[in-house]
Amino acid sequence: MNATDDLYDLIIVGGGPAGATATLYAARRGLKVLLLDKARFPRDKVCGDALSGKSIAILHELDLLEQVRQLPGAPIRTIVFGSPAHDEVRIEMSRHDHRDLLTGKVLPMGGVVIRRQILDAFLFGEARARATACLEDFAVQDLIFAEGRVCGVRGQDRSGEKREFRGRLVLGCDGFNSIVARKTGYYQHDPRHSLVALRCYYENIADLKDQIELHYVDEVKPGYFWIFPLENGGANVGIGMMHEHLKKRGVNLKEALRQVISRPPFAQRFAQARPLEEPVGWNLPVASKRRRIHGEGFMLLGDAGGLIDPFTGEGIGNALYSARLAVETAAQALEAGDLSAAFLSRYEERLWEALSDELRTSTRLQQIGQYRPLLNMVIRKAARDPELSDLICGMIANAVPKKTLTNPLFYLKLLFR
Ligand SMILES: Cc1cc2nc3c(=O)[nH]c(=O)nc-3n(C[C@H](O)[C@H](O)[C@H](O)COP(=O)(O)OP(=O)(O)OC[C@H]3O[C@@H](n4cnc5c(N)ncnc54)[C@H](O)[C@@H]3O)c2cc1C
């Protein structure tokens, strides 16, 4: 349906994973939704393209998992962690089921890598079909306020035509550069709480299997180099690190990527490989600090709220969690007729309740990742000790509390294993 001047329950700005999923949850609740994106789908998004436990659980809840698994991509059954000293531990995901903390779903572990151009177009298509109205090629440029509360958006389409829309609530799902965050004064770009990463699609890399590989390399510390398989022998290759350290050490990520793939142990695997593009970079606002993500008449979701995991760089799962919880709160707020920041604080509380243990652990791991000897020791021991690698697998699956990994006793015990 075309966008009209009607009053919408929700205006969702941005149709990436956060916005598309929020639209789908809102449609299930019968809310009147306007979905806006400045791009026309399919569009690219710089990403590692990997979907893991949380994303799988939410897609399952939305009855989309089977269709997503049919999209061109690669199934993942193993995670490989490589140390700076080049030891490798393989975590076989079939050892545990994944217990999802938000949906309560218990599903076989195992992820999938799907190019975002494909995944996002699929999710956006599903959302467009269920939204009350949807506009692509429409860039939101400003917010409309009434009595100090956000009550709409204004922007323009590709032809330059300007339009305004009114909504009871506005959800900012517009990524790292979020206009909703900027216009409400919530935008932050703090190098201590962000990563920078490059992606480059490749073909013909040797020894690709159904595994994602994260290698903690000396060129980017703290950070990692990744190789994720794709359909037809392709791969998503990338490198990323904390922005603060990148600035301090003057690291050139393109050069770091070039160095890593041209030295042992990777040079051999890249001998016949061919890059399919110039490396492209983007920012990852991470949740190593709690940010305020709600205000009068609006909520921020996904990257707009800085929700990426600081250790793994994964943001899609948290974006989907934020969509589920923001829409739950929005429905309650609309029913109560209370769109105040005080009411919407439920969203933030519920999200942090669900994520804070994991985020605290990831923040500690990011700090630990700066200590080369510690990384070398943990990965070397885990590579040789099935009990330890099983424990790590259990943590990824939420079968064992993740905070075990941040307990100093854990490392002391490791020393004597
Ligand atoms: C190099 C790299 C590797 C990564 N690897 C992974 C990974 O393997 N797995 C993982 O889970 N996460 C990964 N991430 C993080 C992940 O990409 C993000 O967390 C995820 O895209 C967040 O989704 P989102 O919907 O919040 O935002 P986005 O995906 O950024 O979507 C925002 C949408 O808003 C639209 N928009 C923006 N501004 C406006 C506007 N003014 N008006 C209208 N529309 C607008 C955009 O067109 C876009 O469609 C990676 C990130 C990077 C940079």
Ligand as a Chemical Component Dictionary entry (heavy atoms), coordinates in Angstrom:
data_LIG
# 
_chem_comp.id                   LIG 
_chem_comp.type                 NON-POLYMER 
_chem_comp.pdbx_formal_charge   0 
_chem_comp.three_letter_code    LIG 
# 
loop_
_chem_comp_atom.comp_id 
_chem_comp_atom.atom_id 
_chem_comp_atom.alt_atom_id 
_chem_comp_atom.type_symbol 
_chem_comp_atom.charge 
_chem_comp_atom.model_Cartn_x 
_chem_comp_atom.model_Cartn_y 
_chem_comp_atom.model_Cartn_z 
_chem_comp_atom.pdbx_ordinal 
LIG C1  C1  C 0 32.913 -5.493  8.416  1  
LIG C2  C2  C 0 31.755 -5.908  9.274  2  
LIG C3  C3  C 0 31.562 -7.270  9.544  3  
LIG C4  C4  C 0 30.459 -7.676  10.303 4  
LIG N1  N1  N 0 30.226 -9.010  10.467 5  
LIG C5  C5  C 0 29.120 -9.430  11.100 6  
LIG C6  C6  C 0 28.771 -10.814 11.130 7  
LIG O1  O1  O 0 29.427 -11.664 10.522 8  
LIG N2  N2  N 0 27.665 -11.181 11.813 9  
LIG C7  C7  C 0 26.873 -10.279 12.443 10 
LIG O2  O2  O 0 25.894 -10.666 13.106 11 
LIG N3  N3  N 0 27.153 -8.946  12.389 12 
LIG C8  C8  C 0 28.231 -8.496  11.724 13 
LIG N4  N4  N 0 28.474 -7.156  11.607 14 
LIG C9  C9  C 0 27.528 -6.197  12.222 15 
LIG C10 C10 C 0 26.234 -6.086  11.382 16 
LIG O3  O3  O 0 26.569 -5.780  10.044 17 
LIG C11 C11 C 0 25.320 -4.993  11.967 18 
LIG O4  O4  O 0 25.245 -5.150  13.356 19 
LIG C12 C12 C 0 23.892 -5.103  11.361 20 
LIG O5  O5  O 0 23.906 -4.760  10.014 21 
LIG C13 C13 C 0 22.930 -4.185  12.135 22 
LIG O6  O6  O 0 21.676 -4.169  11.501 23 
LIG P1  P1  P 0 20.759 -2.843  11.537 24 
LIG O7  O7  O 0 19.474 -3.230  10.920 25 
LIG O8  O8  O 0 20.781 -2.269  12.906 26 
LIG O9  O9  O 0 21.517 -1.773  10.628 27 
LIG P2  P2  P 0 21.916 -1.801  9.075  28 
LIG O10 O10 O 0 22.128 -3.189  8.630  29 
LIG O11 O11 O 0 23.042 -0.839  8.944  30 
LIG O12 O12 O 0 20.639 -1.252  8.317  31 
LIG C14 C14 C 0 20.292 0.121   8.407  32 
LIG C15 C15 C 0 19.298 0.446   7.285  33 
LIG O13 O13 O 0 18.866 1.798   7.469  34 
LIG C16 C16 C 0 18.833 2.454   6.226  35 
LIG N5  N5  N 0 19.014 3.894   6.500  36 
LIG C17 C17 C 0 20.108 4.508   6.999  37 
LIG N6  N6  N 0 19.910 5.828   7.120  38 
LIG C18 C18 C 0 18.641 6.059   6.686  39 
LIG C19 C19 C 0 17.852 7.238   6.539  40 
LIG N7  N7  N 0 18.336 8.444   6.865  41 
LIG N8  N8  N 0 16.609 7.132   6.053  42 
LIG C20 C20 C 0 16.100 5.908   5.700  43 
LIG N9  N9  N 0 16.815 4.766   5.802  44 
LIG C21 C21 C 0 18.068 4.836   6.292  45 
LIG C22 C22 C 0 19.976 1.847   5.441  46 
LIG O14 O14 O 0 19.798 1.996   4.038  47 
LIG C23 C23 C 0 19.912 0.383   5.903  48 
LIG O15 O15 O 0 19.103 -0.390  5.041  49 
LIG C24 C24 C 0 29.570 -6.705  10.853 50 
LIG C25 C25 C 0 29.769 -5.346  10.586 51 
LIG C26 C26 C 0 30.844 -4.949  9.788  52 
LIG C27 C27 C 0 31.018 -3.487  9.482  53 
# 
loop_
_chem_comp_bond.comp_id 
_chem_comp_bond.atom_id_1 
_chem_comp_bond.atom_id_2 
_chem_comp_bond.value_order 
_chem_comp_bond.pdbx_ordinal 
LIG C1  C2  SING 1  
LIG C2  C3  SING 2  
LIG C2  C26 DOUB 3  
LIG C3  C4  DOUB 4  
LIG C4  N1  SING 5  
LIG C4  C24 SING 6  
LIG N1  C5  DOUB 7  
LIG C5  C6  SING 8  
LIG C5  C8  SING 9  
LIG C6  O1  DOUB 10 
LIG C6  N2  SING 11 
LIG N2  C7  SING 12 
LIG C7  O2  DOUB 13 
LIG C7  N3  SING 14 
LIG N3  C8  DOUB 15 
LIG C8  N4  SING 16 
LIG N4  C9  SING 17 
LIG N4  C24 SING 18 
LIG C9  C10 SING 19 
LIG C10 O3  SING 20 
LIG C10 C11 SING 21 
LIG C11 O4  SING 22 
LIG C11 C12 SING 23 
LIG C12 O5  SING 24 
LIG C12 C13 SING 25 
LIG C13 O6  SING 26 
LIG O6  P1  SING 27 
LIG P1  O7  DOUB 28 
LIG P1  O8  SING 29 
LIG P1  O9  SING 30 
LIG O9  P2  SING 31 
LIG P2  O10 DOUB 32 
LIG P2  O11 SING 33 
LIG P2  O12 SING 34 
LIG O12 C14 SING 35 
LIG C14 C15 SING 36 
LIG C15 O13 SING 37 
LIG C15 C23 SING 38 
LIG O13 C16 SING 39 
LIG C16 N5  SING 40 
LIG C16 C22 SING 41 
LIG N5  C17 SING 42 
LIG N5  C21 SING 43 
LIG C17 N6  DOUB 44 
LIG N6  C18 SING 45 
LIG C18 C19 SING 46 
LIG C18 C21 DOUB 47 
LIG C19 N7  SING 48 
LIG C19 N8  DOUB 49 
LIG N8  C20 SING 50 
LIG C20 N9  DOUB 51 
LIG N9  C21 SING 52 
LIG C22 O14 SING 53 
LIG C22 C23 SING 54 
LIG C23 O15 SING 55 
LIG C24 C25 DOUB 56 
LIG C25 C26 SING 57 
LIG C26 C27 SING 58 
# 
